[in-house]
Amino acid sequence: MVFTPYTHTIPTSEIKNIEDLGFTFEGSSTPPAPSINTNFPNFDLLSILDTINTDLARTTGLKLYKIVFLEEGDSVGLR
């Protein structure tokens, strides 16, 4: 696998694409795009979640709950 470096900023339209995949955002009092861009610069969340969505869809025919949890405070996190 070849990794090619690039910079990435998540626009609001990309958050909409993530939500269209069935993911929801929870845990943050700020909108997801600014929060992710500030705390996780160059993080291409849509690419990762698109892959996860494809892989998980193959595992079951049941409803999947897809939540992106943005942790705030002294120890920022993304689950």
PLY file of the C-alpha trace (Angstrom):
ply
format ascii 1.0
element vertex 79
property float x
property float y
property float z
element edge 78
property int vertex1
property int vertex2
end_header
0.00 0.00 0.00
1.32 3.41 -0.95
0.49 6.40 1.22
0.43 9.78 -0.47
0.41 12.77 1.88
-2.22 15.44 1.38
-4.00 18.03 3.48
-7.68 17.68 4.20
-10.25 19.99 5.74
-13.75 18.68 6.36
-16.42 20.98 4.88
-20.02 20.93 6.08
-21.01 19.15 2.85
-18.79 16.23 3.83
-20.54 15.98 7.20
-23.80 15.71 5.22
-22.29 12.87 3.15
-21.33 11.07 6.37
-24.86 11.50 7.70
-26.22 10.19 4.38
-24.27 6.98 5.09
-26.37 6.64 8.24
-23.91 7.98 10.80
-24.93 10.45 13.50
-22.73 12.84 15.48
-23.05 13.04 19.26
-21.22 14.42 22.27
-20.16 17.83 21.00
-21.79 21.19 21.62
-20.10 22.59 18.48
-20.87 21.54 14.89
-18.90 18.46 13.79
-16.85 20.02 10.96
-15.17 22.79 13.01
-14.65 20.44 15.95
-12.95 17.77 13.82
-10.90 20.28 11.82
-9.63 21.93 15.02
-8.88 18.80 17.02
-7.98 16.33 14.25
-6.41 18.31 11.38
-6.06 16.48 8.05
-8.38 13.69 9.21
-10.32 12.34 6.22
-13.25 10.97 8.22
-15.52 10.35 5.22
-13.05 7.94 3.58
-12.67 5.94 6.77
-16.39 5.82 7.55
-17.24 4.89 3.97
-14.92 1.87 4.25
-16.27 0.94 7.68
-19.83 1.26 6.39
-19.11 -1.05 3.46
-17.36 -3.63 5.64
-20.03 -3.62 8.37
-22.90 -3.89 5.89
-21.56 -7.28 4.81
-21.69 -8.67 8.35
-25.42 -8.52 9.07
-28.81 -7.79 7.65
-29.86 -6.19 10.94
-29.97 -2.45 11.62
-26.57 -0.99 12.49
-26.29 1.96 14.85
-23.51 4.18 13.50
-22.50 6.95 15.89
-19.48 9.24 15.74
-18.94 10.43 19.31
-16.91 13.64 19.65
-15.50 14.02 23.16
-14.89 17.55 24.44
-12.92 18.91 27.34
-9.32 18.46 28.47
-8.98 15.15 26.68
-10.56 15.52 23.24
-11.43 12.31 21.49
-13.30 10.72 18.66
-15.03 7.34 18.97
0 1
1 2
2 3
3 4
4 5
5 6
6 7
7 8
8 9
9 10
10 11
11 12
12 13
13 14
14 15
15 16
16 17
17 18
18 19
19 20
20 21
21 22
22 23
23 24
24 25
25 26
26 27
27 28
28 29
29 30
30 31
31 32
32 33
33 34
34 35
35 36
36 37
37 38
38 39
39 40
40 41
41 42
42 43
43 44
44 45
45 46
46 47
47 48
48 49
49 50
50 51
51 52
52 53
53 54
54 55
55 56
56 57
57 58
58 59
59 60
60 61
61 62
62 63
63 64
64 65
65 66
66 67
67 68
68 69
69 70
70 71
71 72
72 73
73 74
74 75
75 76
76 77
77 78
